[in-house]
Amino acid sequence: MIKQLSLAIPLAAACLAPAFAQQTPAPENAEVYFIAPEDGATVQAPVTVLFGLRNAGVAPAGVEMEGTLHHHLFVNRAPFGEDDAAMNIPSDDNHRHFGGGQTQTTLDLEPGEHTLQLVGGDHNHIPHDPPVVSDVITITVE
């Protein structure tokens, strides 16, 4: 029993460590923004989305390098908020990861109105402190 417990404690600590990890300081004056499409645009599918970045560099996920981030695209979800600040950004249809350092993507969105927001993440997909986020834009797909 003691041997099992001695193995379980380090394993539990390793699993919980990311939940208690401190946020990476944001690069000074860093900004993420949309180059295209513009807020309010009416577009055809597939939609090419170009990411902009000022005052920071891009580094792939897993690469810890001061002054860098990688992009995450929030699609059709509530704007980034206080509850999101220390989360490990999930990877699903509403949270797209660009951990390879990509600065653009093509989305196959259904016709209708859609919201998009860029969020910078550190090497562990955690938003910086303070968070580096774009304005939310709304596009209409015909």
C-alpha positions as CSV (number, residue, x, y, z in Angstrom):
1,M,0.0,0.0,0.0
2,I,2.8,2.4,0.9
3,K,4.6,1.7,-2.4
4,Q,1.4,2.3,-4.3
5,L,0.9,5.6,-2.5
6,S,4.5,6.7,-3.1
7,L,3.9,6.2,-6.8
8,A,0.4,7.9,-6.8
9,I,1.5,11.1,-5.1
10,P,4.1,12.2,-7.8
11,L,1.7,11.2,-10.5
12,A,-1.1,13.3,-9.0
13,A,1.3,16.2,-8.6
14,A,2.4,16.0,-12.2
15,C,-1.2,16.0,-13.4
16,L,-2.2,18.9,-11.3
17,A,0.9,21.1,-12.0
18,P,-0.5,22.7,-15.1
19,A,-3.7,23.7,-13.2
20,F,-1.5,25.7,-10.7
21,A,1.1,26.9,-13.2
22,Q,1.6,30.7,-13.3
23,Q,0.7,32.6,-16.4
24,T,3.5,33.8,-18.6
25,P,4.0,37.6,-18.6
26,A,2.7,39.2,-21.8
27,P,5.2,40.8,-24.1
28,E,5.1,44.5,-23.5
29,N,2.4,46.2,-25.6
30,A,1.7,43.0,-27.5
31,E,-1.5,43.0,-29.7
32,V,-3.3,40.4,-31.8
33,Y,-5.7,41.6,-34.4
34,F,-7.4,40.5,-37.6
35,I,-5.9,41.6,-40.9
36,A,-8.8,39.9,-42.8
37,P,-11.7,39.6,-42.8
38,E,-12.9,43.0,-41.5
39,D,-15.5,43.3,-38.8
40,G,-18.9,43.4,-40.4
41,A,-17.7,41.8,-43.7
42,T,-19.9,39.5,-45.8
43,V,-17.9,36.7,-47.2
44,Q,-18.1,33.4,-49.1
45,A,-17.0,30.1,-47.6
46,P,-14.4,29.0,-47.2
47,V,-13.2,32.0,-45.3
48,T,-9.5,32.9,-45.2
49,V,-8.6,34.5,-41.8
50,L,-5.3,36.4,-41.6
51,F,-3.9,37.0,-38.1
52,G,-1.9,40.2,-37.2
53,L,0.6,40.6,-34.3
54,R,2.4,43.6,-33.0
55,N,5.2,43.9,-30.4
56,A,5.7,40.1,-30.0
57,G,7.1,37.2,-31.9
58,V,5.5,33.9,-32.8
59,A,6.8,30.6,-31.4
60,P,5.2,27.2,-31.7
61,A,3.4,25.5,-28.8
62,G,5.9,23.8,-26.5
63,V,8.7,26.3,-27.2
64,E,9.2,28.6,-24.2
65,M,10.7,31.8,-25.5
66,E,10.4,35.2,-23.9
67,G,8.4,37.8,-25.9
68,T,6.5,35.2,-28.0
69,L,3.0,33.7,-28.3
70,H,1.0,31.6,-30.7
71,H,-2.5,32.2,-31.9
72,H,-5.8,30.7,-30.9
73,L,-9.0,31.5,-32.7
74,F,-12.2,31.6,-30.7
75,V,-15.2,30.9,-33.1
76,N,-18.8,31.5,-32.1
77,R,-18.3,31.7,-28.4
78,A,-18.6,34.3,-25.7
79,P,-15.8,36.9,-25.7
80,F,-12.7,36.2,-23.8
81,G,-13.4,37.0,-20.1
82,E,-12.0,36.9,-16.7
83,D,-12.8,33.2,-16.2
84,D,-10.7,32.4,-19.3
85,A,-7.6,34.2,-18.1
86,A,-5.8,31.2,-16.4
87,M,-7.4,28.4,-18.4
88,N,-5.5,26.0,-20.6
89,I,-7.3,26.9,-23.9
90,P,-9.3,23.8,-25.0
91,S,-9.0,22.5,-28.5
92,D,-12.4,22.1,-30.1
93,D,-14.7,23.7,-32.8
94,N,-14.9,26.9,-30.8
95,H,-11.2,27.1,-29.8
96,R,-8.9,26.6,-32.7
97,H,-5.2,26.1,-32.0
98,F,-2.3,27.3,-34.2
99,G,0.5,25.8,-32.2
100,G,2.7,25.4,-35.2
101,G,3.1,29.2,-35.3
102,Q,0.6,29.7,-38.2
103,T,-0.6,33.2,-38.9
104,Q,-3.6,32.3,-41.1
105,T,-6.3,29.7,-41.6
106,T,-9.2,28.8,-43.8
107,L,-12.5,28.1,-42.1
108,D,-15.4,26.2,-43.7
109,L,-18.2,28.0,-41.9
110,E,-22.0,27.5,-42.5
111,P,-24.0,30.4,-44.0
112,G,-25.0,32.9,-41.3
113,E,-23.4,35.2,-38.8
114,H,-20.3,34.2,-37.0
115,T,-18.0,35.8,-34.3
116,L,-14.2,35.5,-34.2
117,Q,-11.7,36.5,-31.6
118,L,-7.9,36.0,-31.5
119,V,-6.3,35.0,-28.2
120,G,-2.5,34.7,-27.7
121,G,-1.3,31.7,-25.8
122,D,2.0,30.8,-24.2
123,H,4.0,27.5,-24.8
124,N,1.3,25.7,-22.8
125,H,-1.7,27.2,-24.5
126,I,-2.4,29.4,-21.5
127,P,-3.3,33.1,-22.0
128,H,-0.6,35.6,-21.0
129,D,-0.8,38.0,-18.0
130,P,-2.3,40.3,-19.0
131,P,-4.2,38.5,-21.8
132,V,-3.3,39.4,-25.4
133,V,-6.7,39.3,-27.1
134,S,-8.3,41.0,-30.1
135,D,-11.6,42.6,-30.4
136,V,-14.4,40.3,-31.3
137,I,-15.4,40.6,-35.0
138,T,-18.6,39.5,-36.6
139,I,-18.8,38.2,-40.2
140,T,-21.6,37.0,-42.3
141,V,-21.1,34.0,-44.6
142,E,-23.4,33.8,-47.6
